[in-house]
Structures are given as C-alpha cells and as structure tokens.
Amino acid sequence: MALWLVIGIWPIWSMAGNKLPMAAVIYPPFTYTENNRTIGVFPDVVRAVVSRMGYVADLRVYPYKRAFQFLKEGKIAAIITGSPSAPRLKHAYYTQPITMIVEMFFKRFGDDILWSTMDDLKPYRIGVAGGYNYDELFMEAVRNKLVF
C-alpha cells in the first residue's frame, strides 16, 4: 500500500499569508512528535517542498478523522499522509505516492494466530483506527461483519 500527501480541494487557506496550515498524523517512524515539535522524514520533506513554494508549513497533529474533516472544511491545506478511497476523492486531491508501506496485523506475544483468509480471523477481535483506510479486502470483510 502507498501513502500520499492529501491536498484539499477548497483553497481557503491560500488567504493566510505565507503560513500553510497542515495536519500531520502520527505514523512512527515517519511522523512523530518530540518536545512538542512534529518531526520525521515526512514532515522534513513536506517542510522543504512547501518552503521552496514560498510558504511555511504550519504543522499540527490531529487524529486522521479530525484532520480530514478540517481538510473538507478548508481549515487546513493538506494532510501528511493518507491513502485514497472513493469517499475521500470527493474532497481531496492526492499527490503521487510518497512511500510504500506493508499492512500487517500485530498480535500479543505468545498468541498462536495463523491465518491465510479472512474466514480464519473470525474467532478474533481485531482493532482498527477510526477514519483510517485499509486494504479493500479487509474493509469489505469489516463491512460484511466477517471480522470484528
């Protein structure tokens, strides 16, 4: 799966002088906070690109759902990072991918969990982050209540 820079459709932020309000979603080790500063390779790259455009990236950390709502309302110009889905494409543009990631399940150490199909996951309770986009096969299993 790839991750993109998500750019708002409504350029309300363009009236804000040279500060470009942007949301960052915590995604260690690529984006994280240290001493109340958003750091990591993604913020570094975005700050450099935005600076070359004549702006200063004003990065604030938000949960993804809230960040996307702010993007839809024109309160921010972009989100570091996200992935496209049909509903999201109604409200945002996506850059070319800025990285590729591998989606995976995490389990407690010692739990003997092996799976190859979504049916194999039925006995387990699976946590997801609200507002995040996952592989379509997994999202379909969630919608059809094949996994919880």
Secondary structure as UniProt FT lines:
FT   STRAND          2..8
FT   HELIX           11..15
FT   TURN            17..18
FT   STRAND          19..24
FT   TURN            28..30
FT   STRAND          31..34
FT   TURN            35..36
FT   STRAND          37..39
FT   HELIX           41..52
FT   TURN            53..54
FT   STRAND          56..61
FT   HELIX           64..72
FT   TURN            73..74
FT   STRAND          78..82
FT   HELIX           86..89
FT   TURN            90..91
FT   STRAND          92..94
FT   STRAND          99..100
FT   TURN            109..110
FT   HELIX           118..121
FT   TURN            122..123
FT   TURN            130..131
FT   HELIX           136..143
FT   TURN            144..145
//
